[in-house]
Amino acid sequence: MDIPRDAIPPEVAAVSAELRKNGFEAYLVGGCVRDLILGRKPKDWDITTNATPEQIQAVFPNSYYTNDFGTVGVKNETDDESLKIIEVTPYRTESGYSNRRHPDEVKFGDNLEADLARRDFTINAIAYDDSKGHFVDPYKGHADIVLKVIKTVGNPEERFEEDALRLMRAVRLVAELNFALDSETAAAVQKKASNLLYISKERIRDEFIRIINSDQPMMALVLAQQLDILQYIAPDLARGIGIEQNQAHSYDVFGHLLRAVQHAADKGWDFDVRLAALFHDVSKPETRRWSDEKNDWTFYGHDVVGAKVAKKALEDLKFPRETIEKVTKLIRWHMFFSDPDQITLSAVRRIIRNVGEENIWDLLNLRICDRVGTGRPKEQPFRFRKYKAMVEEALHDPISVGMLVTDGKRLKDEFHVQPGPKMGWILNALLEEILDDPKRNTFDYLDRKTKELLTLPSETLKEMGESGRKKKEEREKEEIEKILKSNHVS
């Protein structure tokens, strides 16, 4: 159970040593002790002491104290983000949890074991005196680490009644540590699941992010569903349970989504790809139709509807706008790379324009997750090679108005077109020409085409410039609303 002395950074050891030098107790506590026992590098460092916040700040002038729970942030000059702030908190007891999140009363004390008694899980209720190599472990947290089990300190129902966010933390720790939930703790999670209604969407989102970014998101999400807390995170996901798919799939929609996000985690892909993988087929339940012709299920429009449903789910969880926009783009266009024999370079150029050059490789990775999630062992190498080659070729071609050799200044100087909607229509109409054939991106061709466009009535020019975009969006919107209304999805 010994922790190597060199596992504790000098910045941390210096803080605990300075507290002791000034006559106070000092113990490393919580997640950092757990991680040290597991041989993992802690992401942050916490020290507990019998000093009051005022006494802590007297010892460390370069510190700040901003909350009601006694935590003082001791600042360090270092490039290591995990060491820039060492949090030092007085021993404390808590009582009354009327909002099921924060204690109504906090008292600072001088009893370490009373402080450990208020903590959430046994694996987080271990204190360590780094000067003596001595552990204080009244709730046998080390034994639970060895057993790889997550168990609450004391009565689990009481712990979850005090702070309902612990329900999410339990599942998140399963994902991050690859541990199991103690059976009594699991039963209490299920019984108290509705307490998550008292927790802000932002705090639920933060735990959800850590679950998705873990090595085991699939295991954690299965557990979340089994223990009835998935409905308080992303209820749309559970609609896929038992929804049989077509013959290309080995699993129902829910199982497919979980395997897709797990593959993204296995590959170490970034969060946006993982989130898109989890939601990419979220609307298959409401778009499923039986085809007598195919003698199989079809899911026409699930990509379009799914982007809308995912957008609302992510907005409900208060995700930032940039994340929502990217993830919904990936979902909206994830069906594009479905058959390499039917893809043309002009179509690839258009998809790059739609999702953005910066997102095209993530779209390909999402497609791989989709395929692996069907139950097939891997993406067919020849398919990916062809997709990649076509994307690389298309990236050299114009995919936006800004990549045309002509521009607004040339239209104004050479053709007396004034800035405004008409100029935009012409440039977009010219882009449509180039998407079909990049070789047309020359001054000679575009000037000739511009002269032709200027002879057209404004309405015709507008329609060409927008290339049917608004009409297409309106048709999609009508279809989405029809599907959502018929399936009672809001």
ABEGO torsion letter per residue (X at the ends): XBBBAAABBAAAAAAAAAAAAAGBBBBBBEAAAAAAAAGBBBABBBBBBABBAAAAAAABABBBBABAAGBBBBBBBBABAAAABBBBBBBBBBBEBAAGABBABBBBBABAAAAAAABABAAAABBBBAAAGBBBBAAGAAAAAAAGBBBBBEBAAAAAAABAAAAAAAAAAAAAAGBBBBAAAAAAAAAAAAAAAABBAAAAAAAAAAAAABABAAAAAAAAAAAGAAAAABAAAAAABGBBBBAABABBAAAAAAAAAAAAAAAGBBAAAAAAAAAAAAAAAAABBBBAAAGBBBABGAAAAAAAAAAAAAAAAGBBAAAAAAAAAAAAAAAABABAAABBAAAAAAAAAAAEAAAAAAAAAAAAAAAAAAGBABBBAAAAAAAAAAAAAAAABBABAAABABBAAAAAAAAGBBBEAAAAAAAAAAAAAAAABAAABBAAAAAAAAAAAAABBAAAAAAAAAGGAAAAAAAAAAAAAAAAAAAGBX
